[in-house]
Amino acid sequence: MLIAHAAKQDTATFFKVDARFDLVVDEVVVGGLVYRVRSETSEITLRNEDYRARRARPRQDDTPLARAIRRVKGQENIGPNPVLLTDAAGRVHAKAEARPGGARIEIAGQSFEMRRRSVFSRRFDLYLETSPQPVGSVGQTDALSTSLTSDCPSEISELLQAFLVALLLDAMLATLDRSNP
């Protein structure tokens, strides 16, 4: 199980708008995750490897108002805006596209679907695209928890689990920047 614990802010970054987490497996810190709210980017360090999860283009390009303006101007829709997980060399390791109530994720030739358990639930179930049963789950264990857990079997890579946490943070924290121009 991968657990993302909120990390303590140091004095140099206390006022910056970001969320920092330590990634823990079996009570050992194996990396970190920093979600930058303004740029809507997650920087993941996992076992001394650096990754970045970010949208193909800024989210502001795909708001309902922006779509309406494009329609009035006669321009075509810009299409899906996936979240891409890349390494330091720029190679794409995973891609996630939003769907109602969750996301579709492609990694290492496998396709997964992340679905919210219910409208009020803070957890998402992870399904292998060919399986009707969930293979794991990710999210808060309860409403007061400051940690996110990825409860997946060992066959699910730590990188995918960290990417799932980054996707949750993107969905939860992106609304902070919209309310703070």
MDAnalysis code that builds the backbone (N, CA, C; Angstrom):
import MDAnalysis as mda
import numpy as np

u = mda.Universe.empty(543, n_residues=181, atom_resindex=np.repeat(np.arange(181), 3), trajectory=True)
u.add_TopologyAttr("name", ["N", "CA", "C"] * 181)
u.add_TopologyAttr("resid", np.arange(1, 182))
u.add_TopologyAttr("resname", ["MET", "LEU", "ILE", "ALA", "HIS", "ALA", "ALA", "LYS", "GLN", "ASP", "THR", "ALA", "THR", "PHE", "PHE", "LYS", "VAL", "ASP", "ALA", "ARG", "PHE", "ASP", "LEU", "VAL", "VAL", "ASP", "GLU", "VAL", "VAL", "VAL", "GLY", "GLY", "LEU", "VAL", "TYR", "ARG", "VAL", "ARG", "SER", "GLU", "THR", "SER", "GLU", "ILE", "THR", "LEU", "ARG", "ASN", "GLU", "ASP", "TYR", "ARG", "ALA", "ARG", "ARG", "ALA", "ARG", "PRO", "ARG", "GLN", "ASP", "ASP", "THR", "PRO", "LEU", "ALA", "ARG", "ALA", "ILE", "ARG", "ARG", "VAL", "LYS", "GLY", "GLN", "GLU", "ASN", "ILE", "GLY", "PRO", "ASN", "PRO", "VAL", "LEU", "LEU", "THR", "ASP", "ALA", "ALA", "GLY", "ARG", "VAL", "HIS", "ALA", "LYS", "ALA", "GLU", "ALA", "ARG", "PRO", "GLY", "GLY", "ALA", "ARG", "ILE", "GLU", "ILE", "ALA", "GLY", "GLN", "SER", "PHE", "GLU", "MET", "ARG", "ARG", "ARG", "SER", "VAL", "PHE", "SER", "ARG", "ARG", "PHE", "ASP", "LEU", "TYR", "LEU", "GLU", "THR", "SER", "PRO", "GLN", "PRO", "VAL", "GLY", "SER", "VAL", "GLY", "GLN", "THR", "ASP", "ALA", "LEU", "SER", "THR", "SER", "LEU", "THR", "SER", "ASP", "CYS", "PRO", "SER", "GLU", "ILE", "SER", "GLU", "LEU", "LEU", "GLN", "ALA", "PHE", "LEU", "VAL", "ALA", "LEU", "LEU", "LEU", "ASP", "ALA", "MET", "LEU", "ALA", "THR", "LEU", "ASP", "ARG", "SER", "ASN", "PRO"])
u.atoms.positions = np.array([
    [0.840, -1.169, 0.000],
    [0.000, 0.000, 0.000],
    [0.889, 1.238, 0.000],
    [0.592, 2.159, -0.900],
    [1.314, 3.429, -0.963],
    [0.476, 4.466, -0.234],
    [1.107, 5.208, 0.658],
    [0.425, 6.242, 1.432],
    [1.098, 7.575, 1.144],
    [0.300, 8.589, 0.873],
    [0.808, 9.945, 0.673],
    [0.456, 10.758, 1.910],
    [1.467, 11.007, 2.762],
    [1.293, 11.806, 3.978],
    [1.635, 13.258, 3.668],
    [0.845, 14.165, 4.183],
    [1.157, 15.583, 4.018],
    [2.523, 15.869, 4.645],
    [3.398, 16.498, 3.886],
    [4.750, 16.799, 4.360],
    [4.772, 18.188, 4.981],
    [5.674, 18.379, 5.910],
    [5.820, 19.677, 6.568],
    [6.434, 20.671, 5.591],
    [5.868, 21.869, 5.548],
    [6.398, 22.935, 4.700],
    [7.638, 23.521, 5.365],
    [8.685, 23.759, 4.586],
    [9.843, 24.444, 5.155],
    [9.622, 25.948, 5.048],
    [10.438, 26.715, 5.735],
    [10.203, 28.161, 5.808],
    [10.338, 28.849, 4.456],
    [11.143, 28.310, 3.556],
    [11.329, 28.945, 2.257],
    [10.086, 28.817, 1.378],
    [9.256, 27.795, 1.609],
    [8.095, 27.583, 0.744],
    [6.780, 27.711, 1.495],
    [6.791, 28.289, 2.697],
    [5.592, 28.335, 3.525],
    [4.432, 29.044, 2.835],
    [4.695, 30.121, 2.102],
    [3.626, 30.894, 1.496],
    [3.358, 30.527, 0.038],
    [4.075, 29.590, -0.505],
    [3.825, 29.177, -1.878],
    [2.580, 28.311, -1.928],
    [1.864, 28.411, -3.037],
    [0.643, 27.644, -3.191],
    [1.001, 26.291, -3.820],
    [1.257, 25.327, -2.985],
    [1.500, 23.971, -3.453],
    [1.165, 22.999, -2.328],
    [1.070, 21.740, -2.673],
    [0.793, 20.697, -1.690],
    [1.937, 19.694, -1.759],
    [2.532, 19.417, -0.609],
    [3.679, 18.504, -0.552],
    [3.294, 17.249, 0.220],
    [3.708, 16.107, -0.330],
    [3.419, 14.827, 0.292],
    [4.659, 13.954, 0.275],
    [4.830, 13.158, 1.337],
    [5.829, 12.101, 1.358],
    [5.134, 10.832, 0.902],
    [5.767, 10.073, 0.011],
    [5.222, 8.801, -0.443],
    [5.849, 7.699, 0.396],
    [5.021, 6.921, 1.072],
    [5.477, 5.934, 2.049],
    [4.962, 4.551, 1.644],
    [5.869, 3.563, 1.668],
    [5.513, 2.162, 1.457],
    [6.107, 1.370, 2.611],
    [5.286, 0.626, 3.326],
    [5.722, -0.171, 4.469],
    [6.524, 0.657, 5.477],
    [6.008, 1.837, 5.789],
    [6.582, 2.763, 6.760],
    [7.965, 3.294, 6.374],
    [8.320, 3.196, 5.100],
    [9.587, 3.714, 4.593],
    [9.271, 4.758, 3.529],
    [9.842, 5.944, 3.657],
    [9.634, 7.004, 2.663],
    [10.388, 6.620, 1.389],
    [9.646, 6.445, 0.287],
    [10.250, 6.042, -0.981],
    [10.277, 7.181, -1.994],
    [9.714, 8.331, -1.612],
    [9.716, 9.456, -2.526],
    [8.846, 10.586, -2.028],
    [8.538, 11.472, -2.933],
    [7.712, 12.624, -2.595],
    [6.880, 13.057, -3.786],
    [5.870, 13.843, -3.490],
    [4.993, 14.372, -4.523],
    [4.702, 15.827, -4.173],
    [4.883, 16.703, -5.123],
    [4.562, 18.119, -4.947],
    [3.565, 18.490, -6.027],
    [2.378, 18.946, -5.612],
    [1.376, 19.409, -6.560],
    [1.403, 20.927, -6.564],
    [1.729, 21.505, -7.704],
    [1.779, 22.957, -7.865],
    [0.421, 23.427, -8.385],
    [-0.318, 24.147, -7.545],
    [-1.691, 24.526, -7.869],
    [-1.739, 25.475, -9.062],
    [-0.897, 26.489, -9.101],
    [-0.941, 27.476, -10.189],
    [-0.697, 26.838, -11.555],
    [0.270, 25.959, -11.657],
    [0.583, 25.348, -12.949],
    [-0.139, 24.022, -13.157],
    [-0.891, 23.560, -12.142],
    [-1.615, 22.292, -12.205],
    [-0.691, 21.157, -12.631],
    [0.452, 21.077, -11.975],
    [1.474, 20.090, -12.288],
    [1.869, 19.341, -11.028],
    [2.059, 18.029, -11.157],
    [2.575, 17.223, -10.048],
    [3.992, 16.802, -10.379],
    [4.885, 17.012, -9.430],
    [6.263, 16.552, -9.562],
    [6.421, 15.368, -8.623],
    [6.741, 14.212, -9.184],
    [6.818, 12.972, -8.422],
    [8.259, 12.502, -8.407],
    [8.772, 12.210, -7.222],
    [10.069, 11.565, -7.074],
    [9.793, 10.213, -6.429],
    [10.182, 9.150, -7.105],
    [9.917, 7.800, -6.624],
    [11.165, 6.959, -6.793],
    [11.744, 6.557, -5.660],
    [12.964, 5.747, -5.653],
    [14.047, 6.375, -6.543],
    [14.282, 7.662, -6.305],
    [15.323, 8.450, -6.973],
    [15.097, 8.664, -8.467],
    [13.905, 8.449, -8.949],
    [13.528, 8.754, -10.330],
    [12.542, 9.918, -10.299],
    [12.689, 10.865, -11.224],
    [11.815, 12.028, -11.275],
    [10.810, 11.894, -12.406],
    [9.564, 12.256, -12.093],
    [8.467, 12.219, -13.060],
    [7.666, 13.494, -12.922],
    [6.888, 13.785, -13.943],
    [6.015, 14.961, -13.911],
    [4.670, 14.567, -14.526],
    [3.601, 14.947, -13.847],
    [2.246, 14.722, -14.359],
    [1.629, 16.089, -14.619],
    [1.253, 16.317, -15.876],
    [0.633, 17.584, -16.233],
    [-0.269, 17.396, -17.440],
    [-1.185, 18.316, -17.596],
    [-2.115, 18.268, -18.719],
    [-1.388, 18.613, -20.016],
    [-1.935, 18.121, -21.112],
    [-1.339, 18.397, -22.422],
    [-1.366, 19.897, -22.725],
    [-2.410, 20.581, -22.252],
    [-2.505, 22.038, -22.389],
    [-3.223, 22.583, -21.152],
    [-3.119, 23.866, -20.869],
    [-3.732, 24.409, -19.647],
    [-5.233, 24.145, -19.578],
    [-5.720, 23.888, -18.373],
    [-7.135, 23.605, -18.153],
    [-8.013, 24.792, -18.569],
    [-7.502, 26.015, -18.458],
    [-8.294, 27.201, -18.797],
    [-8.727, 27.186, -20.262],
    [-7.999, 26.468, -21.125],
    [-8.359, 26.384, -22.539],
    [-9.624, 25.561, -22.755],
    [-10.075, 24.814, -21.744],
    [-11.194, 23.898, -21.928],
    [-12.333, 24.168, -20.952],
    [-12.549, 25.404, -20.574],
    [-13.679, 25.747, -19.708],
    [-14.941, 25.835, -20.563],
    [-16.120, 25.744, -19.960],
    [-17.362, 25.897, -20.747],
    [-17.419, 27.224, -21.501],
    [-16.932, 28.303, -20.885],
    [-16.927, 29.596, -21.563],
    [-16.018, 29.566, -22.788],
    [-14.824, 28.994, -22.648],
    [-13.898, 28.912, -23.779],
    [-14.493, 28.067, -24.906],
    [-15.173, 26.972, -24.571],
    [-15.827, 26.145, -25.590],
    [-16.938, 26.925, -26.292],
    [-17.737, 27.695, -25.523],
    [-18.823, 28.483, -26.113],
    [-18.268, 29.551, -27.057],
    [-17.178, 30.203, -26.668],
    [-16.562, 31.229, -27.517],
    [-16.054, 30.605, -28.814],
    [-15.420, 29.438, -28.720],
    [-14.949, 28.760, -29.929],
    [-16.124, 28.401, -30.842],
    [-17.231, 27.933, -30.251],
    [-18.416, 27.555, -31.030],
    [-18.986, 28.776, -31.748],
    [-19.087, 29.931, -31.041],
    [-19.609, 31.157, -31.647],
    [-18.698, 31.628, -32.784],
    [-17.398, 31.486, -32.620],
    [-16.451, 31.906, -33.652],
    [-16.365, 30.906, -34.801],
    [-17.040, 29.746, -34.653],
    [-17.005, 28.743, -35.711],
    [-15.766, 27.873, -35.680],
    [-15.023, 27.920, -34.574],
    [-13.820, 27.095, -34.452],
    [-14.201, 25.700, -33.956],
    [-13.352, 24.752, -34.272],
    [-13.610, 23.381, -33.843],
    [-13.244, 23.195, -32.377],
    [-13.858, 22.175, -31.768],
    [-13.528, 21.814, -30.395],
    [-12.076, 21.332, -30.339],
    [-11.377, 21.602, -29.258],
    [-9.959, 21.261, -29.184],
    [-9.702, 19.818, -28.768],
    [-10.752, 19.073, -28.430],
    [-10.596, 17.656, -28.123],
    [-10.173, 17.398, -26.685],
    [-9.859, 16.148, -26.395],
    [-9.524, 15.782, -25.021],
    [-8.231, 16.445, -24.536],
    [-8.133, 16.583, -23.227],
    [-6.964, 17.196, -22.596],
    [-6.410, 16.223, -21.556],
    [-5.659, 15.207, -21.989],
    [-5.201, 14.183, -21.052],
    [-4.116, 14.690, -20.104],
    [-3.994, 14.002, -18.967],
    [-2.889, 14.229, -18.039],
    [-1.811, 13.231, -18.426],
    [-0.612, 13.713, -18.704],
    [0.488, 12.856, -19.134],
    [1.513, 12.717, -18.024],
    [1.985, 11.494, -17.809],
    [3.045, 11.221, -16.842],
    [4.321, 11.005, -17.634],
    [5.284, 11.922, -17.460],
    [6.540, 11.837, -18.198],
    [7.709, 11.724, -17.232],
    [8.811, 11.159, -17.724],
    [10.023, 11.094, -16.905],
    [10.900, 12.300, -17.225],
    [12.085, 12.347, -16.632],
    [12.981, 13.501, -16.803],
    [13.421, 13.676, -18.254],
    [13.440, 12.591, -19.028],
    [13.849, 12.666, -20.429],
    [12.690, 13.033, -21.349],
    [11.477, 13.138, -20.816],
    [10.322, 13.512, -21.612],
    [9.528, 12.347, -22.175],
    [9.919, 11.113, -21.849],
    [9.166, 9.941, -22.324],
    [7.846, 9.832, -21.567],
    [6.774, 9.553, -22.282],
    [5.450, 9.410, -21.681],
    [5.305, 7.989, -21.149],
    [5.005, 7.877, -19.838],
    [4.817, 6.570, -19.198],
    [3.350, 6.232, -19.025],
    [2.497, 7.235, -18.881],
    [1.073, 6.984, -18.660],
    [0.266, 8.170, -19.162],
    [-1.014, 7.882, -19.440],
    [-1.928, 8.923, -19.901],
    [-3.271, 8.682, -19.228],
    [-3.890, 9.755, -18.747],
    [-5.203, 9.661, -18.115],
    [-6.137, 10.680, -18.744],
    [-7.345, 10.229, -19.063],
    [-8.360, 11.124, -19.605],
    [-9.569, 11.100, -18.686],
    [-10.088, 12.282, -18.387],
    [-11.241, 12.398, -17.499],
    [-12.476, 11.796, -18.151],
    [-13.278, 11.160, -17.314],
    [-14.585, 10.612, -17.696],
    [-15.558, 10.980, -16.585],
    [-16.841, 10.951, -16.857],
    [-17.802, 11.237, -15.782],
    [-17.608, 10.273, -14.607],
    [-17.353, 10.819, -13.427],
    [-17.171, 10.012, -12.223],
    [-15.823, 9.353, -12.088],
    [-14.836, 9.731, -12.913],
    [-13.524, 9.109, -12.792],
    [-12.599, 9.432, -13.941],
    [-11.759, 8.446, -14.309],
    [-10.776, 8.645, -15.369],
    [-10.405, 7.303, -15.995],
    [-9.947, 7.345, -17.236],
    [-9.401, 6.174, -17.925],
    [-7.903, 6.379, -17.981],
    [-7.145, 5.341, -17.583],
    [-5.693, 5.455, -17.472],
    [-5.030, 4.367, -18.315],
    [-4.032, 4.752, -19.087],
    [-3.243, 3.807, -19.868],
    [-1.809, 3.878, -19.379],
    [-1.247, 2.712, -19.017],
    [0.140, 2.642, -18.566],
    [0.699, 1.270, -18.938],
    [1.869, 1.261, -19.525],
    [2.596, 0.033, -19.870],
    [1.717, -0.971, -20.616],
    [0.941, -0.484, -21.582],
    [0.115, -1.368, -22.387],
    [-1.149, -1.874, -21.709],
    [-1.424, -1.434, -20.503],
    [-2.636, -1.826, -19.795],
    [-3.550, -0.619, -19.657],
    [-4.851, -0.901, -19.635],
    [-5.841, 0.156, -19.450],
    [-6.587, -0.071, -18.154],
    [-6.728, 0.997, -17.387],
    [-7.453, 0.963, -16.127],
    [-8.531, 2.021, -16.157],
    [-9.524, 1.827, -15.299],
    [-10.540, 2.841, -15.117],
    [-10.651, 3.128, -13.624],
    [-10.635, 4.397, -13.284],
    [-10.776, 4.824, -11.900],
    [-12.177, 5.409, -11.768],
    [-12.997, 4.804, -10.880],
    [-14.384, 5.248, -10.714],
    [-14.662, 5.597, -9.260],
    [-15.384, 6.701, -9.060],
    [-15.791, 7.100, -7.712],
    [-16.775, 6.062, -7.188],
    [-16.609, 5.671, -5.903],
    [-17.490, 4.663, -5.307],
    [-18.933, 5.132, -5.248],
    [-19.137, 6.380, -4.865],
    [-20.474, 6.966, -4.836],
    [-20.318, 8.474, -4.928],
    [-21.421, 9.175, -5.040],
    [-21.387, 10.631, -5.171],
    [-20.713, 11.276, -3.968],
    [-20.908, 10.714, -2.781],
    [-20.372, 11.309, -1.562],
    [-19.056, 10.688, -1.106],
    [-18.603, 9.652, -1.763],
    [-17.396, 8.942, -1.348],
    [-16.140, 9.733, -1.690],
    [-15.136, 9.593, -0.864],
    [-13.828, 10.207, -1.105],
    [-12.849, 9.188, -1.670],
    [-13.321, 7.982, -1.977],
    [-12.476, 6.929, -2.526],
    [-12.906, 6.589, -3.943],
    [-11.917, 6.198, -4.722],
    [-12.142, 5.744, -6.083],
    [-11.678, 4.296, -6.174],
    [-12.422, 3.479, -6.903],
    [-12.015, 2.103, -7.160],
    [-11.272, 2.056, -8.483],
    [-10.266, 1.183, -8.552],
    [-9.461, 1.007, -9.749],
    [-9.835, -0.329, -10.383],
    [-10.242, -0.282, -11.647],
    [-10.641, -1.479, -12.378],
    [-9.672, -1.705, -13.527],
    [-9.233, -2.942, -13.705],
    [-8.546, -3.318, -14.927],
    [-9.631, -3.320, -15.991],
    [-9.388, -2.778, -17.162],
    [-10.466, -2.564, -18.120],
    [-11.208, -3.851, -18.490],
    [-10.556, -4.997, -18.371],
    [-11.201, -6.264, -18.732],
    [-11.887, -6.942, -17.548],
    [-11.839, -6.340, -16.361],
    [-12.370, -6.985, -15.165],
    [-13.561, -6.210, -14.598],
    [-14.636, -6.934, -14.197],
    [-15.776, -6.248, -13.579],
    [-15.551, -5.958, -12.085],
    [-14.541, -6.579, -11.497],
    [-14.240, -6.395, -10.075],
    [-13.088, -5.413, -9.903],
    [-13.144, -4.546, -8.893],
    [-12.026, -3.616, -8.685],
    [-10.760, -4.358, -8.257],
    [-9.623, -3.858, -8.721],
    [-8.338, -4.440, -8.337],
    [-7.685, -3.651, -7.206],
    [-8.261, -2.516, -6.851],
    [-7.722, -1.697, -5.770],
    [-8.549, -0.437, -5.610],
    [-8.074, 0.432, -4.723],
    [-8.765, 1.702, -4.509],
    [-7.747, 2.765, -4.120],
    [-8.157, 4.020, -4.244],
    [-7.290, 5.142, -3.917],
    [-8.157, 6.289, -3.404],
    [-7.624, 7.050, -2.442],
    [-8.335, 8.207, -1.911],
    [-8.163, 8.335, -0.416],
    [-8.978, 9.198, 0.191],
    [-8.962, 9.381, 1.633],
    [-9.694, 8.218, 2.290],
    [-9.192, 7.793, 3.449],
    [-9.868, 6.710, 4.157],
    [-11.089, 7.217, 4.897],
    [-11.063, 8.490, 5.317],
    [-12.234, 9.101, 5.947],
    [-12.194, 10.606, 5.716],
    [-13.260, 11.283, 6.071],
    [-13.392, 12.709, 5.776],
    [-12.362, 13.577, 6.489],
    [-11.852, 13.140, 7.618],
    [-10.909, 13.951, 8.391],
    [-9.445, 13.611, 8.116],
    [-9.193, 12.656, 7.273],
    [-7.833, 12.214, 6.988],
    [-7.090, 13.235, 6.126],
    [-5.817, 13.463, 6.446],
    [-4.984, 14.341, 5.623],
    [-4.090, 13.524, 4.695],
    [-4.200, 12.208, 4.759],
    [-3.400, 11.315, 3.924],
    [-4.269, 10.711, 2.829],
    [-3.622, 10.390, 1.735],
    [-4.262, 9.652, 0.657],
    [-3.606, 8.279, 0.598],
    [-4.407, 7.242, 0.456],
    [-3.851, 5.891, 0.388],
    [-4.207, 5.256, -0.945],
    [-3.293, 4.452, -1.435],
    [-3.528, 3.651, -2.629],
    [-3.456, 2.206, -2.189],
    [-4.597, 1.588, -2.046],
    [-4.685, 0.212, -1.566],
    [-4.807, -0.708, -2.776],
    [-3.673, -1.063, -3.351],
    [-3.632, -1.880, -4.552],
    [-2.725, -3.079, -4.322],
    [-2.929, -4.179, -5.050],
    [-2.042, -5.338, -4.906],
    [-0.644, -5.015, -5.422],
    [0.302, -5.852, -5.083],
    [1.702, -5.604, -5.445],
    [1.924, -5.639, -6.961],
    [0.997, -6.219, -7.724],
    [1.135, -6.237, -9.185],
    [0.972, -4.851, -9.790],
    [0.295, -3.950, -9.075],
    [0.124, -2.571, -9.547],
    [1.374, -1.798, -9.147],
    [2.069, -1.244, -10.107],
    [3.349, -0.584, -9.843],
    [3.196, 0.630, -8.925],
    [4.256, 0.919, -8.196],
    [4.269, 2.109, -7.337],
    [4.114, 3.370, -8.167],
    [4.645, 3.357, -9.386],
    [4.527, 4.523, -10.257],
    [3.062, 4.786, -10.604],
    [2.307, 3.745, -10.927],
    [0.886, 3.922, -11.213],
    [0.153, 4.419, -9.977],
    [0.489, 3.882, -8.813],
    [-0.169, 4.316, -7.582],
    [0.129, 5.784, -7.285],
    [1.374, 6.212, -7.501],
    [1.721, 7.627, -7.298],
    [0.995, 8.504, -8.320],
    [0.842, 8.018, -9.543],
    [0.114, 8.750, -10.581],
    [-1.361, 8.896, -10.193],
    [-1.942, 7.860, -9.608],
    [-3.335, 7.929, -9.150],
    [-3.498, 9.011, -8.087],
    [-2.537, 9.088, -7.159],
    [-2.580, 10.127, -6.126],
    [-2.477, 11.506, -6.781],
    [-1.601, 11.642, -7.776],
    [-1.461, 12.922, -8.475],
    [-2.758, 13.304, -9.189],
    [-3.454, 12.329, -9.768],
    [-4.728, 12.607, -10.428],
    [-5.773, 13.087, -9.428],
    [-5.800, 12.473, -8.248],
    [-6.734, 12.916, -7.215],
    [-6.434, 14.333, -6.773],
    [-5.166, 14.642, -6.570],
    [-4.786, 15.997, -6.167],
    [-5.158, 17.000, -7.250],
    [-4.978, 16.631, -8.509],
    [-5.343, 17.516, -9.604],
    [-6.834, 17.820, -9.569],
    [-7.633, 16.803, -9.309],
    [-9.089, 16.998, -9.262],
    [-9.507, 17.808, -8.035],
    [-8.857, 17.561, -6.879],
    [-9.261, 18.228, -5.634],
    [-8.734, 19.651, -5.532],
    [-7.477, 19.871, -5.881],
    [-6.833, 21.154, -5.605],
    [-6.909, 22.154, -6.749],
    [-7.276, 21.738, -7.923],
    [-7.345, 22.669, -9.053],
    [-8.402, 23.744, -8.810],
    [-9.406, 23.445, -8.035],
    [-10.449, 24.427, -7.760],
    [-9.938, 25.567, -6.876],
    [-8.867, 25.350, -6.119],
    [-8.303, 26.415, -5.275],
    [-7.821, 27.591, -6.120],
    [-7.165, 27.281, -7.235],
    [-6.599, 28.341, -8.060],
    [-7.700, 29.140, -8.757],
    [-8.808, 28.519, -9.083],
    [-9.898, 29.246, -9.755],
    [-10.535, 30.267, -8.847],
    [-10.513, 30.028, -7.551],
    [-11.134, 30.974, -6.614],
    [-10.157, 32.054, -6.164],
    [-8.905, 32.002, -6.638],
    [-7.866, 32.915, -6.182],
    [-7.159, 33.514, -7.397],
    [-7.736, 34.494, -8.097],
    [-7.148, 35.001, -9.353],
    [-5.825, 35.693, -9.176],
])
